[in-house]
Amino acid sequence: MVRRQFPILLQAAVCALTAGCTTVVGGSAAPADTHGPLTQAPVPVTALDGLLLDDRKIDDIVGLGMRVRYRTQEMWDSSQTFGEKSCLAMAGPAQQAVYADTGWTAVRGERLDDSFADPTVRNYSANQAVIAYPAARQADAFYDASVRRWSACANRRFVDHPPGQPETAWAVGDSHKVGGTLSTSEEQVGSEDGWRCQRALTARNNIVIDVEACGSFLPGAAAVDVAQQIAAAVATR
């Protein structure tokens, strides 16, 4: 509450941040602007690369020795190998079929892992992606649809069968929505090294943030931490 003895300029500043406040102009009360705070301008496509976490930050969250294996400006596509097309989001982030016809305009993604010395041996990997929409309402709509989709795919098993490789089964856990971030966990069935993955998805402004982190000794909230750090970067744009 603004005290009466405060200077008028300070009162006006507080009123600008308070819904329903009135200002006095020329001795008569005038209603405050009821349009609310200014909407954040959409993040431009040119800023997308700068939103992805660098390998040092991924190291801190996921595991040591992480390096960028490749960058992409296209969606990933696991639709030919993943058994359940309606749950393709469980196959990994930024799946082409999952985002089809949702109005997205651009994507930036990175694959990181610690297997550069021997591509067949790795302890950790991560995929991070940021997907731009024309406006925040479209990003929010995709997030809301993902909440429903992930819930329908929770606590189930799925099979992935890449060409020329053995079939892999994944057990997906429950889906969670905490603080505007959607998450779930996946465990490779029968894995000798306990390989498991985490998925996380959130939306900030006009950007959807889609993350996967995998490892044999994965920290408990690695994917969520990556997604939330990217979300914090979006908020500063």
FENKA-V759576 format. One record per helix or strand of 3 or more residues. SS is the DSSP state (h for helix, s for strand). FROM is the first residue (numbers start at 0). TO is the last residue. Records with the same first field share a line. If there is no record, write none. Layout:
BEGIN
SS = FROM-TO + FROM-TO
END
This chain:
BEGIN
h = 7-15 + 44-46 + 48-50 + 54-60 + 84-90 + 95-98 + 135-152 + 221-234
s = 21-24 + 27-30 + 66-71 + 103-112 + 123-132 + 156-159 + 167-171 + 175-177 + 180-187 + 195-203 + 206-214
END
